[in-house]
Amino acid sequence: MEKGITYVKDHNEDEIAKVISNQFPDSSINDLKTIVKRYKDSDSWLPNAYISEEIYKNLEDIMLDAKLIDEYVPFQDLVHNISHE
C-alpha cells in the first residue's frame, strides 16, 4: 500500500493513468487521466496507509454527494488501523 501511495504522490496523472490502464480495460487513457486528476485535485489520495476518521468521513461525503452510497457507515465498522508511526 505504501509503495502505491508514494507512487501516486510522486507522479502526475499521465504516468499514473498509463500504469493503472491494464486494471481498467474499458476506460480510455484520457478518461483515467481525468479521474486521477480529479482525485488529486480534491485531495482524495491518502498520504499514507493509515486512515483517520476525518479522512474516512471526507471520503464518505464525496461518495454520498456522488450518490455512490446511500448512507454513512460507521468508521469503526469498516476501518481497522494498525498503529502508524
C-alpha positions, 0 to 999 in steps of 0.5 A, spaced: 500 500 500 505 504 501 509 503 495 502 505 491 501 511 495 508 514 494 507 512 487 501 516 486 504 522 490 510 522 486 507 522 479 502 526 475 496 523 472 499 521 465 504 516 468 499 514 473 493 513 468 498 509 463 500 504 469 493 503 472 490 502 464 491 494 464 486 494 471 481 498 467 480 495 460 474 499 458 476 506 460 480 510 455 487 513 457 484 520 457 478 518 461 483 515 467 487 521 466 481 525 468 479 521 474 486 521 477 486 528 476 480 529 479 482 525 485 488 529 486 485 535 485 480 534 491 485 531 495 482 524 495 489 520 495 491 518 502 498 520 504 499 514 507 496 507 509 493 509 515 486 512 515 483 517 520 476 518 521 476 525 518 479 522 512 474 516 512 468 521 513 471 526 507 471 520 503 464 518 505 461 525 503 464 525 496 461 518 495 454 520 498 454 527 494 456 522 488 450 518 490 455 512 490 452 510 497 446 511 500 448 512 507 454 513 512 457 507 515 460 507 521 468 508 521 469 503 526 465 498 522 469 498 516 476 501 518 481 497 522 488 501 523 494 498 525 498 503 529 502 508 524 508 511 526 
